[in-house]
Amino acid sequence: MSQQRQLFGTDGIRGVAGEFPLTKQSTYLIGRALGHDLVRTTPKPQAVIGQDTRESSRWIADRVAEGLAAVGVDVHSAGVITTPGVAFLARFRSLAAGIVISASHNPWTDNGIKVFSGDGFKLTDARELAIEKEIFTLLQNATDVDDTALKVPKPSLPGEAELRHCYVKSLGAGVSADLSKMRVLVDCANGAATAEGPELFRSLGIQATFIHVSPNGKNINDGCGALHPETLGKTVADSAGQFDLGVTFDGDADRALFCDAAGRVINGDAVLLVAARDLHAQGKLKADTVVSTTMANMGLEIALKNSGIRMLRANVGDKYVLEQMLKTGATLGGEQSGHIIFRDGDATTGDGLLTALRLMDIIVRAGKPLAELVADLKVFPQEIQNVRVREKIPFTQIPAVQAAIVAAERDLDGNGRVVVRYSGTESLARVMVEAESEEKMRAFTAAIAAEIQKALGA
């Protein structure tokens, strides 16, 4: 087998629920392989499992838990909970691992399995590869698998309410300002945030109104949430000054986007700017550095530089942002998509609920509305086009694609950027062009995407 991971992508294992690698058999064997890894490294291992609101999440969680328990792992279920909630519980309860059943922002028909180690961080690539090798071995010898269970887990739903309360309480404990005057519209995307969001906001006295909090297994991310922030923005804009802020989460609530009181959408770049300046003013921004990704807007880099803050760019994916943060000691990092990682505390991954609280805390302490806090952020026009591909060949090996990229970069001459990459979780090539000229931005994006389509189009 190749030393490249075939199942694990940048955000765990992901696919269509019911199809390989997310069948009834393969999810059970994934649980067994992970369980064997935990048993080898931890005496009497315990793990926590949580899930989002997709129709398939319950049976996948049950099957993974059965696989874990079959080889001797004690499994605790938190039921429906956010991805960062599972990471917190794994760390706080000193467990061997935390497992999340979710496909984040993907459609309800998809699902995924994401694993955190006992320290709350995602597994290393090497560890994922080792587990993956065992999964394939088990699949090849499925008839030889001993189905005698050393332990039998309880059903994954409703899960242990005390675990969810513990996570909510930890988030609330980190708030220093009085948020009771904040009037906030909250879009929970019919996802995991529906389980903890209302309890958290109300415990802090926030004047919160919630929408999309009625999951039915098929409506997660459907026309709502962080995938569709314009839905939140329009509702706030139409409210005639009823709200100070809008907050919207993705399906597993590890990221959040916002809108100001006028309904203008505020993405992760702007949140990074606000948070970086606040930490910098308090002397808590280590090395005056923020970590973002290759997709971060040039306008963010310029605004940070004007505030005496440098920005490092990591590969796309909060996993890689975190790796760069740990390497450099940075206390703040994140993505345009809304993954924000605060390392001045105990967070080990992006957390949409935490990000919302931190932003509200800054707004209250600053005594300024969000629009004023981001007023000087000049956003360069940015076009992103996805191309579905049948295989992922390095772009440097496709002369026509490489020529289109070089031509665009030469013409932009430093007044813009070109980023072309493959998705880590889907069969997609992503083309991003950023330029002061919208005309050039669109033309170059279309030209590069067309060459990729010709060479690799599915």
N, C-alpha and C positions, 0 to 999 in steps of 0.2 A: 504494500500500500504506500502511496505517496506520503511524504512528510508534510504535505499541505493538508490542512483540515478540510474535510468534505462535508461534514454536518454542521459544525460550529462556524458561524459567521462572526461579524463584529459585535453582534448582540445575541449570542446564544444560537440555539437551533430553531429554525423557523420554516414553516411551510403551510400547506393546506391541511386543515384538520381532517383526519380520516385517510389521508394519503401519506405514503412514506416520505419523511421519517416519523410522521405523526399518526401511525396506525395503532390499533389496540395492542398488537404484539410489540411493535418497536418501542412504544412509550414505556411499556413494562420493562423491556430489556435495557432501555436507557436508564431507568431507575435502578436496575440491578448493577449495571456497570458503574454508575455513580456511587452506589452503595458499597461496592467492592473497593473503590478508591478511598472512601471514607473509613471503612473498616481497617484498611491497611495502614492508614495514617493516624487514626484516632481511637483510643480505647473507649468502648461503649458509646459509639457516636450517636448524636441526636441531630436532627435536622428540622427546619421549619419550612413549610410549603404554603404558598399563597397564590391567588389567582385573580384574573380580571373577570369581567361579566359576560364573556363570550359563551355561547351555547355549548361549545366543546370543552371549555376550561375545566368543568367539573369532572368529566370522565377522564380527561388527560391527567389531571391532578391525582385522581384516584389510582390510575394505573401506575404513574410514576411512584406514588407513595407505596403501592403494593410491591413494586420492584425493590425499593429501598428497604422496606420492612422484611422482605423475603430473605435478605442476606444479613439481617440483624441490626438495622438502623431504627432507632426510635423516631417516629415521625410525628411532629406537632403541626396541625393545620391552623393557619390564621384566617382561613376562609377568603373572602374577597378583601383584598388589601392592595395598596400601591406597591410597585416594585421597590422603591426606596424603603418602604415599611418592612419588607422582608430582609433587606440588607441590614437595616437597623437591628431587627430582632436577632439575626444570626450573630451579630457582634455583641449586642447588649446582654443576650442570654448565654453567651459563650458556647454556642452550638458549633457543630462541625461544618454546617452548610445551610444556606438558604436557597430555596428553589422557587422560581416564579413561573407560573403558567400564563403567558400573555404574548400577543404579537403587537403590543404597543399601538402604533398608529395604523396598522394594517386593517383591511376589512374584516368583518366578523367571521368570514369563512376561513381565515388564516388563524394560526396559533403558533405558540413557540414555547421553548423551555430555556430559561436563563438561570445560571447557577452563580451564587456568591459563596466564597469561602468563609470560614468562621470569623475572619477579621472584617467582613463586610465588603470586601473588594471582589470584583469579578475574577473568575479563574484566569490564570495565565494561559497563553496560547499553548505552551508545552503541556500543561496539565490537561487542557481540553483535548489535545491530540492523543494523549495516553488513554483518556476515557473513551475517545472515539474509536481507537483501535480495538478496545475490548468490546464495544458495541457491535462492531462488524464481526468480530469473532463469535459473539453470542448469536448474531443473526445467521451466520453460516452453520452454526451447530444448534439451532433452536430446538430441535427434537431431543437434544441431550440435556437441556436445561432442567434442573431439579425444581419442580414447582412447590416443593415442601417449604412452607414459610416459617422462618425462625420467629417472626413476629407478624401480627396482623394489625394494620392501621385502622383507625376510625375513618368514616367517610369524611371527605375533605370539606364538605359544607354541612352546617354553617360555620364550622371552625370554632376556635377558642376566642370568645369575645374579649377576654382579658388581654390577649396578645395585641389586639387592635387598639384597645384603650391605652396600653402601655406606650405604643408608638405615638398616639395622639398627644398623650401627656408630655412626652419628651419634646415634641415640636413646640407646644405651648410654653414650655419652661424657658425657651430661648428668646422669648420676646420681652424687650425692656420697656417699650413705649406703650402708652394707653391707646389702643386701637378702637375704642368704643365709638368714636365719632366717624370712623370710616364707613362710608356707604358704598357697598361693593356688590356688583352683579357677578355671580360665579357660574360658569358653564362647566359641568362635570363630565361632559362628553358621553353620558350614559355608561361610564367606565368605572374603574376602580376607585376614583375619587368620590364616588357616590357613597362609599362605605365610611370614609373618614372625614371628608371635607366638611359636611354640616356640623358634625360633633366638634371638630377643631375650631371652626370659625365662631360658633356660638359660645364655646367655652371661654373665648377671649372677648366676648361682648361685641364682636364686629357686627355691624348692621348689614348682614348678608342676605341677598336674595338669590336663590338657586334655580338654575334651569338645566334641563337635560339630566335629570336625576331619576329617571324611570327606566332602567335597563330591562330589556326583554330577551337578551341573548343574541339579538341580531341588529340592534340599533347603536352599538358602540361606534363612536366616531362618525356616525351617519349624518352628514350635514351640520355637524356641530363640533365643539371641542377645538383643540389647537390646530387641527387640520383645516378648520374653517373659521379662523378668527374673525372674518368679516361678519359672521352671524352674530357674534358677541358685540362687535363694533356697531352694527346697525341698531341692535336693541338698545345699547347705551345711548347712541346718538338720538334715537327716537324717544328717549325717556324724558326729554326736556329738563335736564339738570338733576335728575333723580339720583344719579350715581357719581361718586368721585373717581371710581376705578372699575375696570372690568378685568376679570381673571378667567382664563380658560386653560384646561388641562388636556393632555392626550389620554389615550385609553388606559395606560397603566400609571399615569400621573407622575412620571419621572421628569416631565418638563412642563413648563407653563409659558403662555404668552399673555399679553395684557392689552388693554386699550385705555386711553386717557378719558377724561370726562366728556370730551367731544366725540368719542367713538373712534379716534385714530388708533390703528393697531400699532402696538409697541412690541418689537421682536426681541430675541435674545441678545442681539448686539447692543441695543439701547439699555437693556437691563444690566449687561456687563459694565457699560459705561457708568451708570448710576451707582452700582455697587462698588466699582473700583474707586471712584472718587470718594465715596463715603469711607471705605476702608483706608484709603490713602490719607484722608484728613485725620483719621484716628491713629495713624501710625501702625496700622495692622496689615498693610499690603506689603508682604515680604518682597524685598528687592525691587519694589515699585514695578512689579511685573504682573501681567495678566496673560493667561494662556487661552487662545481661541483656536480656530481651525482655518484651513485653507479657504473655507467658504465665507469667513467673516468679511464684512464690507470694508473697503478702504477708508470709508468715512469714520468708522470706529477707530481704526489705527491712528488716523490723523487727530481725532478728538482726544484720544488717550495721550498721544504725544504732547498735545498742547497743555495737558494737565500734568506733565512730568512723569508719565507712565508708559512703559514700553509694552508692546504686545508680541508674544511668541505665537507662531502658528503650528498646530499639530495636524495630523491626519484627521479626517472626518470621523466622528464617533466619540462619544463621551469617554469610552474606554481609553482612547489614545490621548484625549485631553488630560485625563487623570494621570496617565503614565508620565506625560510631560510635566505636570504639576509636581508629582512625587520626585521626579528627577531634579527639578529646579528649586523645589521648596515653595513654589507659588501658592498663595492662599486663595486665589480666585481663578476660575476658568469656566469656559462654557462654549455653547454653540448658538448660532443664529436661530436654530430651531427651538430654543428654549431650555435646553439642558444647561443648568447653571450649577457648578460645584463650589461649595463654600468649604474651604479647608481651615478656616480659622476656628472651626468647631470640630465636631466628630463625624461629619458627613463623609461618606465614602463613595457617593454616587450622586447624580443629579436628582433633585427632589422638588417637584412642582409645588407641593404644599409649603415646603420650607422657603422656596424662592418667593412665593406670594407673601408670606409673613415678613420676610426680610425686606422686600420692596415697600410694603406698607409701613414697616417700622422706620425706614429711611424717610418716606414721605411725611410722616407725622413729626419726626425729629427735626427735619429740615423746614417744616412749616411751608412747604411749596408743593403745588400740584405736580403730577408726573410730567405734564406737558412742558412745564418750565424747567424741570430737571434735565430734559433731553433736547431742549430747544436748539442747542448749538451743534447737534449731530447732523452733519450734512451727508445724506446717504447717496452714494453713487448709484445710478441706475444699474440694475443687475437682472440678467435674464438667465433662467435655468431651464434646460430642455432635457427630458429623459428619452433615451432610445432603448427599446427592448432588444437585447442581443441574444444570439444563440450560443455564444462562447465568449470568454474573456481573454482575448489576446492582448498583450501589452501594446499600447498605442504607438510606442516607438518602433514596433515591428510592422506597422501599417503605413507605408510611405504617404499615401494620399491624406490620411488623417493627420499625420505629423506635419505635412506641408501646410495644411489649412490652419493648424495651431500656430506654426511659426509665422505665417503670413499675418495672422491677427495680432500676435504679440509685436511684430515689427511695426505694424501700423499704429498700434496704441502707444508705443514708445514711452512706457512708464505711466501714462495717464489712464490706466485700467489694467485688468488682469484677465487671464484665461485659466480656468481650472477644468480639466477633463479627467474623470475618474470613474471607476466602476462602483456600484453599490455593494456594500458588504453583506447585504441580506437578500437582494433580489437580482434577477438577471437583467440588470439595467446599466447603461452607461449614462453618466450625468455630465452634461456640458454646461458650464457656467461662464458667462462673460460679463465683466464689469467695466463700464466706461462712462466718461462724462457725456459722450454723445449717445443718445438712445438709438439713433439710426445705425451707428456702427455696432453697438451692442447686439441689436437684433440680427443684423446682417451676418456678423461673425458667428453668432450662436447657430443660426440656421445653416451656414456653410459647413461648420465642423460636424454638426449633427447629421447632415446629409451624407458626408463622407463615411461616418460611422455606420449609418444605415446601409449604404452600398456594400460596405465590407463585411458587416457582422449582423445586419438586421435579421431578427427572428421571423 
